[in-house]
Amino acid sequence: MRAMILAAGRGERMRPLTDSTPKPLLQAGGQPLIVWHLQRLAAAGFHEVVINHAYLGDQIEQSLGNGARWGLSIRYSPEVTALETAGGIAHALPLLGDAPFLVINGDVYCEHPLTGLQLSPGNLVHLVLVDNPPQHPEGDFYFEQHQLESSGKRKLTFSGIGVYHPALFAEVEAGSAARLAPLLHQAIATQRASAEHYQGEWHDIGTPERLYALNEKLQAQLQQP
């Protein structure tokens, strides 16, 4: 399975930190956020990674190179202007191939091992969900017995990690901006979407304050004997 890291966002809420640095290259625990993803992908047995970029994308390519230092092969999917999540994924499909692939948001930190993630036969989507954080108490998707539902009692937050079939993006016009949520809800409505509940370490790095808090946490862990 190939993997894609979404790294094209401007990071407006992270300004001024992102005025001269793309958000995935902001550091926590002594290394860029995106490098934590690359290390986990390599440890999970992934070999081919696609990274999209738009804002300050040349810095991402210069920093990560071809991925050889992590035992990975990295290819890039540049966007003149950010195409949003579904548009960016659709734009990168020629690099991702015809099989299901893993996608990770570049602006989250998560200790999910990334192993065992796959689509059930006939499904288009498998999402990793997490407990609702304080900044997003309402959650994103109804979840019952490993399935995403259109309604229910329990709603969890999308972690930014998912496995998708290329067919999910068949109706996205090439080179156009498109949001992911409508496609996910279509898959849910046709009962072609599954999920799992991850209860380990996960952080949405949406503000400088959250980045600083994560950095302090990781630095403290690194200093432990």
N, C-alpha and C positions, 0 to 999 in steps of 0.2 A: 504493500500500500504506500502511495505517495502522500506527502503532507504539504500543506500550505500555511504560511503565517501571514496574517493580514497586517500590513504595516504602512498603509497609504494615508492614514488620517492626519489631519493637521494638528490635532491636540490643542484646540483652542482653550479648553479649561485648564491646561497645564502651563499656560503662559505666565511669566516670561521664560520659563525653562525651555519651552519649545520654540522660542523665537530664532534660535540658531542651532538647535539640535532636534532631529526627529524623535518623536516620543519613544519608539522602541529602543533607541540608543541611550535613553536616560538610565542612570545607574542605580542599582539597589544591591546591597551586599557585595560591593566591589566589582560588579560587572553589569553590562547592559541588560535590560529586561529581556530582550530577544534572545540573548545568549543562554539564559535559563531554559528557554524553550528548546533551543538547539541541542543543549546537553541532554535534556530528557528525551528528545526524539531519538538521538543517537543511542542512548541507553536502552530505549524500547525496541531497537532493531530497525528503525527507519534508515533509509539510505538516500532517498531523493526528496529534496525540499524545494518548494517554490515560494518566493517572497514577492508580494506586490509592493509597490511604493509609488509615491507621487511627490509629496512635499519633502524637499531635501533628500531625495532618494539616492543621489550620488554618494552621500555620506554613508548610507546603509551598505551600498555595494563595496565602498572602499574599506569599511570596517570589517565586514564579514567575508568578503572575497568569495571563493568558490566552495567554501565550507570544509575544505580538506582537513583543517586542524581539528575538526570534530568527527572526522570520518564520514562526512556527509558530502553530497553533491548538491550545491545550491544553484538554482536558476532564478532569474528575476523576471517579473512581469511589470514593466513600467507603465504608468498611467499619466497622461498629460495633466489631467485633473482627476481627482479622486472619484471613482465610479460607485462609491458606496459598496456595501458588503457583497450583495448578489452580483452587481455589475462587475466588481473586481474579480470575483471568482469565475464568472462567465468569461471574462476577458482572458483569464489564465488557463482555461480548459485545454487549449492545445498543448500546454506543458504538463497537465495533470493526467491526461489519458482518458481511457474509456471505463476504467474500473472505479469503484468507490474510493474516496480519498478523505483524509483527515484535514480539518481546518482549525486553526487556533488564532484567536485574537492576539495581536501583538502587544496589547496594553493590559493584559492580565498577568498575574503571577499565580501559578497553580502547581501543586505537587502531585497531581494525578500521574500515575506511572505511564499512562498512554498505551498500555498493553491491553489486549483483549477487546479493543473497540472495533466494532464491525456492524454491518447492516444485516438484519434478518432478510431471508429471501422475499423479494417483492417490495421491501421498504425503500424509501427514498432518503430517510433522515434518521439519524440516531444522535441525540443530544446528551451532553453531560450537564446535569442540573445541580445546583448547590442551594444551601439554606439561604433565605432572603437576608441580605445584609442591611444594616441600619439605614443606608441611603436609598434602599430600594425595597421597602417592606412589603409592597403589594405583589412582588414576584412577576413572572412572565408567562409560565405555562402550567396548565393543570396536568397533574401526574398521578397515575394510578397503575400499580402492578406492571411497571416497566413500559407503560404506554403513555404517549402524549394524548390528552383528551381535549375536546372542545369545551367541556365544562366539568365541574367536580368540586370536591371539598378542599383539596390541597393544591396550592399554587407555589411553585418553586422558581428560582432565578436561573436563567441561562448563563452558564459559566463562560461562554465564548469558545467552547470546544465542542466540535461536532463532526460526525462522519456523514458525507453526502454522496448520493449517486449523481453522476453528471446529468442524468435525465431531469433532475430537479430544476435545472437552469435552461431547459430547452426553449422556453418562451422568452428568455431575456435577449433583447436585441443586442447584437455585438457592438461593443464600444459605448453602450448607453449606461447611464447611472440607474441602479435598481436596488431597492431595499430587500433584505433577506426575509423579514418577518412575514410579508404576504405569501411567500413561497412556502414557508414553514406551516402557516395556517392552512394552506391548501392541502399539504401532505397530511396534516392532522385530520382534516375534514374527510379525507378518503381513507383514513386508518392505515396510513403508510409511514407512520412516524413512531419511533420508540425512544426510550430515554433511560438513563440511570441516575441515581442520586449519589453524588460524591460528597462526603462529609469531612474531608481532610482540608488541608491548608489551601485557601483561595483568596485572592485579593483583586479587586477591580481598581486599577490605578487611574482614577479619574480626576484627581486633584493633586497639587503639590503636597498637601498635608498627608494624603494617603501614601504617596511615594516616600516621604520622609519617615512615616511610621513603619513601612515595610523595610526600609533600609536599616533602621534601628534594630528591628527584630532579627534580620538576617545577620547583621554585624554582631549582635549578641550571641547568636548561635555559633558563628565562626570563631568567637573568642573562647567558647567553652572547651575545656580540655578533652 
